Amino acid sequence: MKDQRSWLRRILKPFVPHAIQPTQIYLRQLRRESKNRVVLGPFKGMRYVEDAVGSTVQPKLLGIYERELWETVEKACKIDFDTIIDIGAAEGYYCIGLALRIPKAHNIAFEMESAGQQLIKQMASLNDVASRVDIRGRCEIDDLKAALPQGGRCLVICDVEGYEEVLMDPAKLPALRSTHLLVELHDLFVPNVTETIRGRFSATHDINVIHTADRSTDEFPYKSLFRTLTPKSWLIPMVFEYRQAPMKWFWMTPRTAMLPD
């Protein structure tokens, strides 16, 4: 029966006006209730743009996007970084969020998609941090080398769909040996990249592995008559990130880094 309902929805969806499709109804409710600000998490209150790059905007606006990293982000905010480099910044969820949380930091956002670059610019303006956000394009070894500072506390966030195998290489970029790193790992695109990265940094960093966790439609916080009368499954697009496989991250803390006083 479940498969039959799913098949029926796929057949009927093209004939249902976009404005009254369930996802759009819930998204309008989310934007109205949240006033287009992030609802939960370390970036609670951040003003948000209308779209996302490479993901859906709903979990980000709810604040549950990559919820597994909340604790790590809070740790990062206490370190009070001088420089934050976000590689694969999309529309700026982390770049702008951390610019708000760490006002002294200089923020560099690498994003190869022009649509993403424009959204980062909009996000920076919405949140009054444009003067501290440097938006750049595609990141290669030489680009990252030029961005890494000569001193001070630096954080690099890397989410590049497998290209971390190329960029996260301390043999080519010795400055990474004293840099805090938050790297999303994509073994589904580059087999064994997790162990490759672990091998490169195990001598210089303490490595904490973070795994994705399940989401629940109960994480959508807003009630309505529409929600009461319709299946819970219609809320799935609001809370799920639609990853192709379970993911993990390395939070790598350098043993020689400058630490907070």
Number of C-alpha atoms within 10 A of each C-alpha: 6 7 8 9 10 10 11 11 12 11 10 9 11 10 9 11 8 12 10 10 14 17 17 14 14 22 17 14 15 21 17 11 13 17 14 18 21 24 22 17 19 22 24 14 19 22 22 27 19 13 14 19 17 12 15 17 23 25 21 24 30 23 23 23 22 14 18 16 19 17 12 15 20 15 11 18 16 12 17 19 23 17 22 27 26 26 26 25 29 27 30 30 23 19 27 31 22 22 25 20 18 20 14 13 21 17 27 21 27 27 25 16 16 13 14 23 22 16 20 28 18 19 24 27 15 15 16 14 17 18 10 17 22 16 21 16 17 14 20 13 14 11 14 19 16 9 15 19 16 9 13 13 20 26 25 21 20 24 19 20 15 19 18 21 18 13 21 21 18 15 10 13 15 11 16 24 22 21 25 25 23 23 22 21 25 23 17 14 11 14 11 13 19 21 11 14 19 15 10 15 19 12 12 18 22 15 18 12 11 15 13 15 11 7 14 13 15 11 15 17 10 12 9 9 7 11 15 9 8 11 9 12 9 14 20 17 19 23 23 18 18 11 9 7 10 12 15 18 22 20 22 23 20 21 15 11 17 16 13 9 4
